[in-house]
Amino acid sequence: MRVLVTGGAGFIGSNLCRRLLTTPWVDHVVALDDLSSGFADNLAGVDVELVEGSMLDDAVLARASDGVDAIAHLGARPSVPRSVADPVASHLANATGTVSVLEAARREGAYVVAASSSSVYGANPTLPKREDMATRPMSPYAASKLATEAYTNAYHHSYGLTTLALRFFNVFGPRQAAGHAYAAVVPAFVDAALRGESLVVHGDGRQTRDFTYVDTVTAVIADAIVRRHAEPDPLNLAFGSRVNLLTLIELLEAELGHPVERRHVETRVGDVPHSQADGSRLRAAFPTVEATSLADGLAATIAWMRSTI
């Protein structure tokens, strides 16, 4: 089986490429990435074919997707704050880019698993988040990811494409970039703590997240690809944990063996106050996948980030 991973040099993409190379029936992996937020070094020593370029470039995408049996569509312009700063760029990468990838899959008759986001629930306050709840995006990023999953499902209904849209919830783990303005909370906290700097906490720190370790995410995607698992509607990819940022900091302190300083700043525009998945449909669809605990995933992430400093 030949598999294309869009965003293959990014955080989740590079971890998925490694997973796929050890997955039965997969014999060739192509990583497509324009390296705007991914890094070629993430694939150092990994036996994948890296195609450098944009999924918005028809010629590049045609070359990368030629002969593929499945596409894991992870390529996107990430970050809520980044989308607030430049909404058009987020739309082009996340919405238009998805249509381009789906068109490539239609030409090849390929299976598609596409990454959406828990941010699509947005201002809907109900917890836990069930897939049949109303979506109320609070940021251009969230709106573009809602378009990603809507187009994915539309191609299934319109063209018979076999597809699965997964809503990611705060994925973290090795190879997640830190040290920049749009860094996710786990790498930002770990990086600051390892450097002896104060942790920047937006708001009071009582906002909650359903953190999902990257190995759990790649296990689900690899299983979906091998089985060509399809769902008529988007599926949450999280297991229903709910941890506030203050507790996350306490776990970080316990792993490091010392306290860390905190600096509270204003809440960011577009951030949702609370997030927690209803994981019942995920467990039914992927009964063999087990979630890595936040503590274990955090320990592995710290170990990896220590090795890079």
C-alpha positions as CSV (number, residue, x, y, z in Angstrom):
1,M,0.0,0.0,0.0
2,R,1.3,3.4,-1.0
3,V,0.3,6.2,1.5
4,L,0.5,10.0,1.1
5,V,0.8,12.1,4.3
6,T,0.1,15.8,3.7
7,G,1.9,17.9,6.3
8,G,4.2,14.9,6.6
9,A,7.2,16.8,7.9
10,G,5.1,18.4,10.6
11,F,4.6,17.4,14.2
12,I,1.8,14.8,13.8
13,G,2.7,14.0,10.2
14,S,6.3,13.0,11.0
15,N,5.1,10.8,13.9
16,L,2.6,9.2,11.6
17,C,5.2,8.5,8.9
18,R,7.2,6.6,11.5
19,R,4.1,4.6,12.5
20,L,3.1,3.8,9.0
21,L,6.6,2.4,8.2
22,T,6.0,-0.3,10.9
23,T,2.4,-0.9,9.8
24,P,1.5,-4.2,8.0
25,W,0.5,-3.7,4.3
26,V,2.1,-0.3,4.0
27,D,5.2,-0.5,1.8
28,H,5.8,3.1,0.7
29,V,5.1,6.5,2.4
30,V,5.2,9.9,0.7
31,A,5.4,13.0,2.8
32,L,4.2,16.2,1.2
33,D,5.1,19.4,3.0
34,D,5.9,23.0,2.1
35,L,8.0,23.3,5.3
36,S,6.2,26.4,6.4
37,S,5.6,24.9,9.8
38,G,7.1,21.5,9.4
39,F,10.8,20.6,9.3
40,A,12.7,18.3,7.0
41,D,14.8,17.3,10.1
42,N,11.6,15.7,11.6
43,L,12.1,13.0,9.0
44,A,15.8,12.6,9.3
45,G,16.7,8.9,9.1
46,V,13.1,7.9,8.2
47,D,12.7,6.0,5.0
48,V,10.0,8.1,3.4
49,E,9.8,10.0,0.1
50,L,9.7,13.8,1.0
51,V,8.1,16.0,-1.7
52,E,8.7,19.6,-0.8
53,G,5.9,21.9,-2.0
54,S,2.4,23.1,-1.4
55,M,-0.8,21.0,-1.7
56,L,-2.2,24.2,-3.4
57,D,0.3,23.6,-6.3
58,D,-1.5,21.2,-8.6
59,A,1.6,19.9,-10.2
60,V,3.3,19.2,-6.9
61,L,0.2,17.5,-5.5
62,A,-0.2,15.4,-8.6
63,R,3.3,14.1,-8.3
64,A,3.0,13.4,-4.6
65,S,-0.4,11.6,-5.0
66,D,0.4,9.6,-8.1
67,G,-0.5,6.0,-7.5
68,V,-1.4,6.3,-3.8
69,D,-4.0,4.0,-2.2
70,A,-4.6,6.2,0.9
71,I,-4.1,9.8,1.9
72,A,-3.7,11.0,5.5
73,H,-4.6,14.7,5.1
74,L,-2.8,16.5,8.0
75,G,-1.5,19.5,6.0
76,A,-2.9,22.7,7.4
77,R,-2.0,26.2,8.6
78,P,-2.2,25.6,12.4
79,S,-3.0,27.8,15.4
80,V,-6.0,29.8,16.4
81,P,-4.0,33.1,17.1
82,R,-2.3,32.7,13.7
83,S,-5.7,32.5,12.0
84,V,-6.9,35.6,13.8
85,A,-3.9,37.5,12.5
86,D,-4.3,36.2,8.9
87,P,-7.7,34.6,8.3
88,V,-7.3,34.4,4.5
89,A,-4.1,32.4,4.7
90,S,-5.8,29.9,7.0
91,H,-8.8,29.6,4.7
92,L,-6.6,28.9,1.7
93,A,-4.5,26.3,3.4
94,N,-7.2,24.5,5.4
95,A,-10.3,24.8,3.2
96,T,-9.0,25.2,-0.4
97,G,-6.1,22.9,0.4
98,T,-8.6,20.2,1.5
99,V,-10.5,20.4,-1.7
100,S,-7.3,20.1,-3.7
101,V,-6.4,17.0,-1.7
102,L,-9.8,15.5,-2.1
103,E,-9.7,16.1,-5.9
104,A,-6.3,14.2,-6.0
105,A,-7.9,11.3,-4.0
106,R,-10.8,11.2,-6.4
107,R,-8.4,10.9,-9.4
108,E,-6.6,8.1,-7.7
109,G,-9.6,6.4,-6.0
110,A,-7.7,6.7,-2.7
111,Y,-9.1,6.4,0.8
112,V,-8.9,9.7,2.8
113,V,-8.6,10.3,6.5
114,A,-8.6,14.0,7.2
115,A,-7.7,16.0,10.4
116,S,-10.3,18.4,11.8
117,S,-10.3,20.0,15.2
118,S,-12.2,20.2,18.5
119,S,-12.2,23.9,17.9
120,V,-15.2,23.5,15.6
121,Y,-17.4,23.1,18.8
122,G,-16.3,26.6,19.8
123,A,-18.8,28.6,21.8
124,N,-21.1,25.6,22.4
125,P,-20.7,25.2,26.2
126,T,-22.0,21.6,26.6
127,L,-19.5,19.1,27.9
128,P,-18.5,16.5,26.9
129,K,-18.4,17.4,23.2
130,R,-20.5,14.9,21.2
131,E,-20.2,14.7,17.5
132,D,-23.9,15.4,17.0
133,M,-23.7,18.7,18.8
134,A,-24.1,22.1,17.1
135,T,-20.7,23.5,16.0
136,R,-20.1,27.2,16.8
137,P,-16.6,28.2,15.6
138,M,-15.0,31.1,17.4
139,S,-12.0,31.7,15.2
140,P,-11.1,31.6,11.5
141,Y,-9.0,28.5,12.2
142,A,-12.0,26.7,13.6
143,A,-14.2,27.7,10.7
144,S,-11.6,26.5,8.2
145,K,-11.4,23.1,10.0
146,L,-15.2,22.8,9.9
147,A,-14.9,23.3,6.2
148,T,-12.2,20.6,6.1
149,E,-14.5,18.0,7.6
150,A,-17.6,19.2,5.6
151,Y,-15.8,18.9,2.3
152,T,-14.4,15.5,3.3
153,N,-17.9,14.2,4.0
154,A,-19.4,15.9,1.0
155,Y,-16.9,14.1,-1.3
156,H,-18.0,10.8,0.3
157,H,-21.7,11.6,-0.5
158,S,-21.1,13.2,-3.9
159,Y,-18.4,10.9,-5.4
160,G,-18.5,7.8,-3.3
161,L,-15.0,8.5,-1.8
162,T,-14.2,6.4,1.2
163,T,-13.4,9.0,3.9
164,L,-13.0,9.6,7.7
165,A,-12.9,13.0,9.3
166,L,-11.3,13.1,12.8
167,R,-11.6,15.9,15.3
168,F,-8.3,16.2,17.1
169,F,-8.2,17.4,20.7
170,N,-5.0,19.1,21.9
171,V,-2.5,16.7,20.5
172,F,1.0,16.8,22.1
173,G,4.2,14.9,22.1
174,P,7.7,14.7,20.5
175,R,8.5,16.8,17.5
176,Q,6.0,19.5,18.4
177,A,7.6,22.8,17.9
178,A,8.1,25.3,20.8
179,G,9.7,28.7,21.1
180,H,7.5,30.6,18.8
181,A,4.5,32.9,19.2
182,Y,2.0,30.2,18.1
183,A,3.3,27.3,20.1
184,A,0.8,24.9,21.6
185,V,0.5,24.9,25.4
186,V,2.4,21.7,26.2
187,P,5.6,22.3,24.3
188,A,5.5,26.0,25.3
189,F,5.3,25.1,29.0
190,V,7.9,22.3,28.8
191,D,10.3,24.5,26.8
192,A,10.0,27.4,29.2
193,A,10.4,25.1,32.3
194,L,13.5,23.4,30.9
195,R,15.1,26.8,30.2
196,G,14.3,28.1,33.7
197,E,11.9,30.7,32.4
198,S,8.4,31.5,33.6
199,L,5.4,29.8,32.1
200,V,3.0,32.2,30.3
201,V,-0.6,31.3,31.3
202,H,-3.3,32.9,29.3
203,G,-6.2,33.7,31.7
204,D,-6.5,32.2,35.1
205,G,-5.3,28.8,34.1
206,R,-8.6,27.1,34.9
207,Q,-9.5,26.5,31.3
208,T,-9.7,22.8,30.6
209,R,-8.4,20.7,27.7
210,D,-8.7,17.1,26.6
211,F,-5.0,16.3,25.9
212,T,-4.2,13.5,23.5
213,Y,-0.7,12.0,23.1
214,V,0.5,11.8,19.5
215,D,1.2,8.1,19.6
216,T,-2.5,7.5,20.3
217,V,-3.5,9.7,17.3
218,T,-1.1,7.9,14.9
219,A,-2.3,4.5,16.1
220,V,-5.9,5.5,15.2
221,I,-5.0,6.9,11.8
222,A,-2.8,3.9,10.9
223,D,-5.6,1.5,11.9
224,A,-8.1,3.5,9.9
225,I,-5.9,3.4,6.8
226,V,-5.3,-0.3,6.9
227,R,-9.0,-1.1,7.4
228,R,-10.2,1.8,5.2
229,H,-12.5,2.7,8.0
230,A,-15.2,5.1,7.1
231,E,-17.8,7.1,9.1
232,P,-20.7,9.2,7.7
233,D,-19.9,12.0,10.2
234,P,-16.8,13.4,11.9
235,L,-15.4,11.4,14.8
236,N,-13.8,12.8,18.0
237,L,-10.2,11.6,18.4
238,A,-9.9,11.9,22.2
239,F,-10.9,9.8,25.2
240,G,-12.7,12.2,27.5
241,S,-10.1,13.4,29.9
242,R,-10.4,16.9,31.2
243,V,-7.5,18.7,32.8
244,N,-7.1,22.4,33.5
245,L,-3.8,24.2,32.8
246,L,-3.0,24.5,36.5
247,T,-3.1,20.8,36.9
248,L,-1.0,20.4,33.8
249,I,1.6,22.6,35.4
250,E,1.5,20.5,38.6
251,L,2.1,17.4,36.6
252,L,5.0,19.1,34.9
253,E,6.5,20.2,38.2
254,A,6.2,16.6,39.5
255,E,8.0,15.2,36.5
256,L,10.8,17.8,36.7
257,G,11.0,17.6,40.5
258,H,10.9,21.3,41.2
259,P,8.3,24.2,41.0
260,V,8.1,26.5,38.0
261,E,7.2,30.2,37.9
262,R,4.0,31.3,36.2
263,R,3.1,34.5,34.6
264,H,-0.6,35.2,33.9
265,V,-1.6,37.3,30.9
266,E,-4.8,38.1,29.1
267,T,-6.9,35.4,27.5
268,R,-6.3,35.0,23.8
269,V,-9.0,35.9,21.2
270,G,-10.7,32.8,19.9
271,D,-9.7,30.4,22.7
272,V,-12.5,28.2,24.0
273,P,-12.7,28.0,27.8
274,H,-13.3,24.3,28.1
275,S,-12.9,21.2,26.0
276,Q,-13.6,17.5,26.6
277,A,-14.5,14.8,24.1
278,D,-17.2,12.2,24.3
279,G,-15.0,9.3,23.1
280,S,-17.7,6.6,23.0
281,R,-17.9,6.5,19.2
282,L,-14.1,6.4,18.9
283,R,-13.8,3.5,21.3
284,A,-16.5,1.6,19.3
285,A,-14.7,2.2,16.0
286,F,-11.2,1.6,17.3
287,P,-11.5,-0.9,20.2
288,T,-7.9,-2.0,20.1
289,V,-6.4,1.5,20.5
290,E,-5.5,2.4,24.1
291,A,-5.0,6.0,25.2
292,T,-1.6,7.0,26.7
293,S,-2.1,8.8,30.0
294,L,-1.3,12.5,30.3
295,A,1.4,11.8,32.8
296,D,3.2,9.2,30.7
297,G,2.9,11.3,27.5
298,L,4.2,14.3,29.3
299,A,7.2,12.3,30.6
300,A,8.0,11.1,27.1
301,T,7.6,14.7,25.7
302,I,9.9,16.1,28.4
303,A,12.5,13.4,27.7
304,W,12.5,14.2,24.0
305,M,12.6,18.0,24.4
306,R,15.6,17.6,26.9
307,S,17.4,15.7,24.1
308,T,17.0,18.6,21.7
309,I,18.2,21.4,24.0
